Amino acid sequence: MNLAQGDIKSQLIKIAVPAGIGMMFHTFYNITDTFYAGLIGSEAIAAMAITFPVFFILLALAIGFSQGTTALISNFIGANDKKSACEIYIQSLIYSTIFSIFVGIIILNTSESIFKYFGAEDTFLDKAIDYISVIAIGSPFMILSLVVNAMLNAIGDTKKNRNVMVFGFFLNIGLNPLLCFGFLFIPSLGIGGIALSTVIVQIIASTYLFSHVIKTDIFKHFSITMIKFDFRYLKIFIAQSLPTSVSYLMIAFGFFVITKFVTSYGPSAAAAFGIACRIEELILLPTIGLNTALLSIVGQSYGAEAFNRIRKAYMKAVGIGLTMMAGGFLVLIFLGEFLSSLFTKDLEVIFISKNYLFIFAFSTFFFVIIHMSSSIFQGIKKPLYTTFYAFFRLGLLPIIVLYSIENYLDLGISGIWFGILGINVLASIIIFAHLRRILFLIEKKSKI
């Protein structure tokens, strides 16, 4: 699909809707894993929780490599250099495979020490190691399934990934009990079965997506000589991918920082924050699909030097995102208490969660600007700005703002919620102003 020309709004919707549906089923997939872990026992749920920081490293790398590859392929497609687009795709697969194997080996050799540091011992420790060991061995497929899809994203085809996400969800429902509890000649693997199910689904996803990649017009330029480690592309791959991976790691760091302040108000506040985060994740899902669509359009437009189209695409995406979030805003305002009650019956936890969601509802509009801006920075080959603003919004500001509120203002837990809102408002205003100036300079330079 030529995304450097044509109606921007229809292209955004055509790409974003399948991507959003795919992400929704990915969320359902994770809920399924948690459900079956609960059937094994509370230690299994705890084991999955304690492995999440390690698992998130793999996820951050996968997203960074995928988005970086999508941007690079899109740029080459926009410049009508399909051979280079194919070359960078093949090189990205090679780099991702090597990096994933290396990271998998590190995880295998360090996870036990990490889990012990966090207090895991005895059967709790054993279950955590059982889970993460399988994930570590399968790490190449955990990362490659996203990188393989980068080619399809770059040409605006998100339907194939949606299909495999939906299929993976239903397959996971069947595999989890089979591998966890055993059947006939299949042994009971416990929590390791949940991890193995995930790896199997990723292997199938990678195979399915690649079978469609080889049918694309870009892959017609493939040559067997491309299958070699080429240092020419390594630098631009790292420069484009690593900042995005670091940005996603900052999400985990920001969550840790905020949780640290929240837990000072007691276990009910911590539980409420955890529940509210799950709900806000579901509300923000549509913007993730829009994010994918915008990156594809901006990447091709930048490569084609259609710089005026980048600004138009950004404003269209923001407009669509704000419209969608108006619905999310109303849900959080009026149904926050009901949604919270689906996760717990503790009235105090429900009350705190409802208050958080009410205040967070106003943040949803500003998240649109933050998310869409990251796609622009990626598409115009300035991903370091995304990393900088991720550190600013998730690392620096929470420490300063939330510490000040907790120590100098007597606002209780609501002060933390308002602090988070203030951080998102401030960050989005600064990012929007900065991005507008960058796009103005790009357009101005193109006219010289």
C-alpha positions as CSV (number, residue, x, y, z in Angstrom):
1,M,0.0,0.0,0.0
2,N,1.4,3.4,-1.0
3,L,0.9,5.5,2.2
4,A,2.8,8.5,0.9
5,Q,-0.3,9.6,-0.9
6,G,-4.0,9.2,-0.7
7,D,-6.6,10.0,1.9
8,I,-4.9,10.0,5.3
9,K,-8.1,9.5,7.4
10,S,-9.2,6.4,5.6
11,Q,-5.7,4.9,5.7
12,L,-5.4,5.6,9.4
13,I,-8.7,3.8,10.1
14,K,-8.0,1.0,7.7
15,I,-4.7,0.2,9.4
16,A,-5.6,1.1,13.0
17,V,-8.8,-1.0,13.4
18,P,-7.2,-4.4,12.7
19,A,-4.2,-3.4,14.8
20,G,-6.4,-2.4,17.7
21,I,-8.4,-5.6,17.6
22,G,-5.2,-7.6,17.6
23,M,-4.0,-5.8,20.7
24,M,-7.3,-6.4,22.4
25,F,-7.0,-10.1,21.9
26,H,-3.4,-9.9,23.1
27,T,-4.7,-8.4,26.3
28,F,-7.2,-11.2,26.6
29,Y,-4.4,-13.7,26.0
30,N,-2.5,-12.4,29.1
31,I,-5.7,-12.6,31.1
32,T,-6.1,-16.2,30.1
33,D,-2.5,-17.0,31.3
34,T,-3.3,-15.4,34.7
35,F,-6.6,-17.4,34.9
36,Y,-4.8,-20.7,34.5
37,A,-2.0,-19.7,36.8
38,G,-4.7,-19.1,39.4
39,L,-5.9,-22.7,38.9
40,I,-2.5,-24.0,39.6
41,G,-2.3,-22.0,42.8
42,S,-1.5,-18.6,44.3
43,E,2.3,-19.3,44.1
44,A,2.0,-19.7,40.3
45,I,0.4,-16.2,40.1
46,A,3.1,-14.8,42.3
47,A,5.7,-16.5,40.2
48,M,4.4,-14.9,37.0
49,A,4.3,-11.5,38.8
50,I,7.9,-11.8,39.9
51,T,9.1,-12.8,36.5
52,F,7.4,-9.9,34.8
53,P,10.3,-7.4,35.0
54,V,12.6,-10.0,33.3
55,F,9.9,-10.8,30.8
56,F,9.3,-7.1,30.1
57,I,13.0,-6.8,29.0
58,L,12.2,-9.2,26.2
59,L,9.0,-7.4,25.4
60,A,10.8,-4.0,25.2
61,L,13.4,-5.4,22.9
62,A,10.8,-7.0,20.7
63,I,8.8,-3.7,20.4
64,G,11.9,-1.6,19.8
65,F,13.2,-3.9,17.1
66,S,9.8,-4.2,15.5
67,Q,9.0,-0.4,15.4
68,G,12.6,0.4,14.4
69,T,12.4,-2.0,11.5
70,T,9.0,-0.8,10.5
71,A,10.3,2.8,10.3
72,L,13.4,1.9,8.3
73,I,11.4,-0.2,5.8
74,S,8.8,2.5,5.5
75,N,11.4,5.1,4.8
76,F,12.9,3.0,2.0
77,I,9.5,2.2,0.5
78,G,8.7,5.9,0.5
79,A,11.9,6.6,-1.3
80,N,11.0,3.9,-3.8
81,D,14.1,1.8,-2.9
82,K,12.4,-1.6,-2.5
83,K,15.7,-3.5,-2.6
84,S,17.1,-1.6,0.4
85,A,13.8,-2.2,2.2
86,C,14.1,-5.9,1.7
87,E,17.8,-5.8,2.7
88,I,17.1,-3.9,6.0
89,Y,14.3,-6.4,6.7
90,I,16.5,-9.4,6.3
91,Q,19.3,-7.8,8.3
92,S,16.8,-6.9,11.1
93,L,15.8,-10.5,11.3
94,I,19.4,-11.6,11.6
95,Y,20.3,-8.9,14.2
96,S,17.1,-9.7,16.2
97,T,17.9,-13.4,16.2
98,I,21.4,-12.9,17.5
99,F,20.4,-10.3,20.2
100,S,17.5,-12.6,21.4
101,I,19.7,-15.6,21.8
102,F,22.3,-13.5,23.7
103,V,19.5,-12.1,26.0
104,G,18.0,-15.5,26.5
105,I,21.3,-16.9,27.7
106,I,21.7,-14.0,30.1
107,I,18.2,-14.5,31.5
108,L,18.9,-18.3,32.0
109,N,22.0,-17.5,33.9
110,T,20.8,-14.6,36.1
111,S,17.1,-15.1,36.7
112,E,17.6,-17.3,39.8
113,S,19.8,-14.6,41.5
114,I,17.3,-11.9,40.6
115,F,14.3,-13.8,42.0
116,K,16.2,-14.6,45.2
117,Y,17.0,-10.9,45.6
118,F,13.2,-10.2,45.4
119,G,12.6,-12.8,48.2
120,A,11.6,-15.9,46.2
121,E,12.5,-19.2,47.8
122,D,11.5,-22.9,47.9
123,T,8.6,-23.8,45.6
124,F,7.9,-20.2,44.8
125,L,11.4,-19.8,43.4
126,D,11.2,-23.1,41.6
127,K,7.9,-22.1,39.8
128,A,9.4,-18.7,38.8
129,I,12.5,-20.5,37.3
130,D,10.3,-23.1,35.6
131,Y,8.3,-20.3,33.9
132,I,11.2,-17.9,32.9
133,S,13.5,-20.8,31.7
134,V,11.0,-21.8,29.0
135,I,10.5,-18.1,28.0
136,A,14.3,-17.6,27.8
137,I,14.8,-20.6,25.6
138,G,12.0,-19.5,23.3
139,S,13.2,-15.8,23.3
140,P,14.1,-15.8,19.6
141,F,10.5,-16.5,18.7
142,M,9.2,-14.1,21.4
143,I,11.1,-11.3,19.6
144,L,11.0,-12.5,16.0
145,S,7.2,-12.8,15.9
146,L,7.1,-9.0,16.2
147,V,10.0,-8.2,13.9
148,V,8.7,-10.5,11.2
149,N,5.5,-8.5,11.2
150,A,7.4,-5.2,10.7
151,M,7.3,-5.7,7.0
152,L,3.6,-6.1,7.0
153,N,3.2,-3.0,9.2
154,A,5.4,-1.0,6.9
155,I,3.1,-1.6,3.9
156,G,0.0,-0.9,6.0
157,D,-1.2,-4.6,6.4
158,T,-2.3,-5.1,10.0
159,K,-4.9,-7.7,9.2
160,K,-2.5,-10.7,9.2
161,N,-1.3,-9.9,12.6
162,R,-4.9,-9.4,13.8
163,N,-5.7,-12.8,12.5
164,V,-2.8,-14.5,14.2
165,M,-3.6,-12.7,17.5
166,V,-7.2,-13.9,17.5
167,F,-6.1,-17.4,16.5
168,G,-3.3,-17.4,19.2
169,F,-5.8,-16.4,21.9
170,F,-8.1,-19.3,21.2
171,L,-5.1,-21.7,20.7
172,N,-3.8,-20.6,24.1
173,I,-7.1,-21.3,25.8
174,G,-6.7,-24.9,24.6
175,L,-3.0,-25.4,25.1
176,N,-2.8,-23.9,28.7
177,P,-4.9,-26.6,30.4
178,L,-3.4,-29.3,28.2
179,L,0.2,-28.4,29.1
180,C,-0.4,-27.3,32.6
181,F,-2.3,-30.3,33.9
182,G,-1.4,-32.9,31.3
183,F,-3.5,-35.3,29.2
184,L,-2.9,-38.9,28.2
185,F,0.8,-39.0,27.1
186,I,1.3,-35.3,27.7
187,P,2.9,-34.7,31.1
188,S,1.7,-32.1,33.6
189,L,4.1,-29.1,33.3
190,G,2.5,-26.7,35.7
191,I,3.4,-23.1,35.2
192,G,6.0,-24.2,32.7
193,G,3.1,-25.3,30.5
194,I,1.8,-21.7,30.4
195,A,5.2,-20.5,29.2
196,L,5.5,-23.4,26.7
197,S,2.1,-22.5,25.3
198,T,3.2,-18.9,24.8
199,V,6.4,-20.0,22.9
200,I,4.3,-22.4,20.7
201,V,1.9,-19.6,19.8
202,Q,4.8,-17.3,18.9
203,I,6.4,-20.0,16.7
204,I,3.1,-20.4,14.8
205,A,2.7,-16.6,14.6
206,S,6.2,-16.1,13.2
207,T,5.7,-18.8,10.6
208,Y,2.2,-17.5,9.5
209,L,3.3,-13.9,9.3
210,F,6.5,-14.8,7.3
211,S,4.5,-16.9,4.9
212,H,2.7,-13.6,4.0
213,V,5.8,-11.5,4.0
214,I,7.3,-13.6,1.2
215,K,4.3,-12.8,-0.9
216,T,4.7,-9.1,-0.7
217,D,6.0,-6.9,-3.6
218,I,9.0,-5.9,-1.4
219,F,10.2,-9.5,-0.9
220,K,10.4,-10.0,-4.7
221,H,13.7,-8.2,-4.4
222,F,15.1,-10.8,-2.0
223,S,18.4,-12.4,-2.9
224,I,20.1,-15.3,-1.1
225,T,23.2,-13.0,-0.8
226,M,21.3,-10.9,1.6
227,I,21.5,-13.6,4.2
228,K,24.7,-12.5,5.8
229,F,25.7,-10.2,8.7
230,D,26.0,-6.8,7.1
231,F,27.6,-4.1,9.4
232,R,26.4,-1.4,7.0
233,Y,22.9,-1.7,8.4
234,L,23.7,-2.5,12.0
235,K,24.4,1.0,13.1
236,I,21.1,2.4,11.7
237,F,19.2,-0.6,13.1
238,I,20.5,0.0,16.6
239,A,20.1,3.8,16.3
240,Q,16.5,3.3,15.3
241,S,15.5,0.4,17.6
242,L,17.4,0.8,20.8
243,P,15.9,4.2,21.9
244,T,12.4,2.7,21.5
245,S,13.3,-0.3,23.6
246,V,14.7,2.0,26.3
247,S,11.5,4.0,26.2
248,Y,9.5,0.9,26.9
249,L,11.8,0.0,29.7
250,M,11.1,3.4,31.2
251,I,7.4,2.4,31.4
252,A,8.4,-0.3,33.8
253,F,10.6,2.1,35.8
254,G,7.9,4.7,35.9
255,F,5.4,2.1,37.2
256,F,7.9,1.1,39.9
257,V,8.4,4.7,41.0
258,I,4.6,5.5,41.1
259,T,3.9,2.2,42.9
260,K,6.6,3.1,45.5
261,F,4.6,6.3,46.4
262,V,1.2,4.6,46.2
263,T,2.2,1.8,48.6
264,S,3.1,4.3,51.3
265,Y,-0.7,4.8,51.6
266,G,-1.3,1.1,52.4
267,P,-2.1,-2.2,50.7
268,S,-5.6,-1.1,49.7
269,A,-4.1,1.8,47.7
270,A,-1.6,-0.5,46.0
271,A,-4.3,-3.0,45.1
272,A,-6.5,-0.3,43.8
273,F,-3.7,1.1,41.7
274,G,-3.0,-2.3,40.2
275,I,-6.7,-2.8,39.3
276,A,-7.0,0.6,37.8
277,C,-3.9,0.1,35.7
278,R,-5.5,-2.9,34.1
279,I,-8.7,-1.0,33.3
280,E,-6.8,2.0,31.9
281,E,-4.8,-0.3,29.7
282,L,-8.0,-1.6,28.1
283,I,-9.3,2.0,27.6
284,L,-6.1,3.1,25.9
285,L,-5.9,0.1,23.5
286,P,-7.4,2.0,20.5
287,T,-4.6,4.5,20.6
288,I,-2.1,1.7,20.2
289,G,-3.7,0.6,16.9
290,L,-3.6,4.3,15.8
291,N,0.0,4.4,16.8
292,T,0.9,1.6,14.4
293,A,-1.0,3.2,11.5
294,L,0.6,6.6,12.0
295,L,4.1,5.1,12.1
296,S,3.5,3.4,8.7
297,I,2.2,6.5,7.1
298,V,4.8,8.8,8.5
299,G,7.7,6.4,7.6
300,Q,6.7,6.2,4.0
301,S,5.9,9.9,3.7
302,Y,9.3,10.8,5.2
303,G,11.0,8.5,2.8
304,A,9.1,10.1,-0.1
305,E,9.9,13.6,1.3
306,A,6.2,14.3,1.5
307,F,6.9,16.3,4.6
308,N,3.7,18.3,4.6
309,R,1.8,15.1,4.7
310,I,3.5,14.1,8.0
311,R,2.1,17.1,9.8
312,K,-1.4,16.4,8.3
313,A,-1.2,12.8,9.3
314,Y,-0.2,13.7,12.9
315,M,-3.1,16.1,13.3
316,K,-5.6,13.7,11.7
317,A,-4.4,10.9,14.1
318,V,-4.6,13.2,17.1
319,G,-8.2,14.2,16.1
320,I,-9.3,10.6,15.7
321,G,-7.6,9.6,18.9
322,L,-9.3,12.4,20.9
323,T,-12.7,11.4,19.5
324,M,-12.1,7.8,20.5
325,M,-10.9,8.8,24.0
326,A,-14.1,10.8,24.5
327,G,-15.8,7.5,24.7
328,G,-13.1,6.2,27.1
329,F,-13.5,9.3,29.2
330,L,-17.2,8.7,29.7
331,V,-16.6,5.1,30.6
332,L,-14.1,6.0,33.3
333,I,-16.2,8.8,34.7
334,F,-19.5,6.9,35.0
335,L,-18.4,3.2,35.1
336,G,-15.2,3.3,37.1
337,E,-16.7,1.9,40.2
338,F,-18.5,-0.9,38.3
339,L,-15.3,-1.9,36.4
340,S,-13.3,-1.9,39.6
341,S,-15.8,-4.1,41.3
342,L,-15.2,-6.8,38.6
343,F,-11.8,-7.3,40.0
344,T,-12.4,-7.2,43.8
345,K,-15.2,-7.0,46.3
346,D,-13.2,-5.0,48.8
347,L,-15.2,-1.7,49.2
348,E,-12.2,0.3,50.2
349,V,-10.1,-0.9,47.2
350,I,-13.1,-0.2,44.8
351,F,-13.5,3.3,46.2
352,I,-9.8,4.2,45.8
353,S,-9.7,2.7,42.3
354,K,-12.9,4.6,41.3
355,N,-11.3,7.9,42.4
356,Y,-8.1,7.2,40.4
357,L,-10.1,6.3,37.3
358,F,-12.2,9.4,37.6
359,I,-9.0,11.6,37.7
360,F,-7.2,9.5,35.0
361,A,-10.2,10.0,32.7
362,F,-8.8,13.5,32.0
363,S,-5.4,12.1,31.2
364,T,-6.7,10.0,28.3
365,F,-6.8,13.0,26.0
366,F,-3.2,13.9,26.7
367,F,-2.1,10.3,26.2
368,V,-3.3,10.6,22.6
369,I,-0.7,13.4,22.0
370,I,2.0,11.5,23.8
371,H,1.4,8.2,21.9
372,M,1.0,9.8,18.5
373,S,4.1,11.9,19.0
374,S,6.3,8.8,19.6
375,S,5.2,7.5,16.1
376,I,6.3,10.8,14.5
377,F,9.7,10.7,16.2
378,Q,10.2,7.1,15.1
379,G,9.0,7.7,11.5
380,I,11.3,10.8,11.0
381,K,14.3,9.0,12.4
382,K,14.5,10.9,15.7
383,P,13.7,8.1,18.2
384,L,16.0,9.5,20.8
385,Y,13.4,12.2,21.5
386,T,11.0,9.5,22.5
387,T,13.5,8.1,24.9
388,F,14.2,11.6,26.4
389,Y,10.6,12.3,26.9
390,A,9.9,8.8,28.4
391,F,12.6,9.5,30.9
392,F,11.3,13.0,31.6
393,R,7.6,11.8,32.0
394,L,8.2,8.5,33.7
395,G,11.4,8.9,35.5
396,L,12.2,12.5,36.5
397,L,8.8,14.2,36.9
398,P,7.2,11.4,39.0
399,I,10.1,11.6,41.5
400,I,10.0,15.4,41.8
401,V,6.2,15.9,41.6
402,L,5.0,13.0,43.7
403,Y,7.7,13.5,46.3
404,S,6.7,17.1,46.7
405,I,3.0,16.3,46.9
406,E,3.6,13.6,49.5
407,N,5.8,15.7,51.7
408,Y,4.5,19.2,51.4
409,L,0.8,18.9,50.6
410,D,-1.8,17.2,52.7
411,L,-3.9,15.7,49.9
412,G,-3.7,12.0,50.7
413,I,-3.8,9.4,48.0
414,S,-5.8,11.7,45.8
415,G,-2.8,14.0,45.6
416,I,-0.8,11.2,43.9
417,W,-3.6,10.8,41.4
418,F,-3.7,14.5,40.6
419,G,0.1,14.5,40.4
420,I,0.0,11.8,37.8
421,L,-2.6,13.9,35.8
422,G,-0.4,17.0,36.1
423,I,2.6,15.1,34.8
424,N,0.8,13.9,31.8
425,V,-0.6,17.3,31.0
426,L,2.7,19.0,31.3
427,A,4.6,16.4,29.3
428,S,2.0,16.4,26.5
429,I,2.1,20.2,26.1
430,I,5.9,20.2,25.9
431,I,6.1,17.3,23.5
432,F,3.4,18.8,21.3
433,A,5.1,22.2,21.1
434,H,8.5,20.6,20.4
435,L,7.1,18.3,17.7
436,R,5.3,21.1,15.9
437,R,8.6,23.1,15.8
438,I,10.5,20.0,14.4
439,L,7.9,19.4,11.7
440,F,7.9,23.2,10.8
441,L,11.7,23.1,10.4
442,I,11.5,19.9,8.3
443,E,8.9,21.5,6.0
444,K,10.9,24.7,5.8
445,K,14.1,22.9,4.9
446,S,12.4,21.0,2.1
447,K,11.3,24.2,0.5
448,I,14.8,25.7,0.4
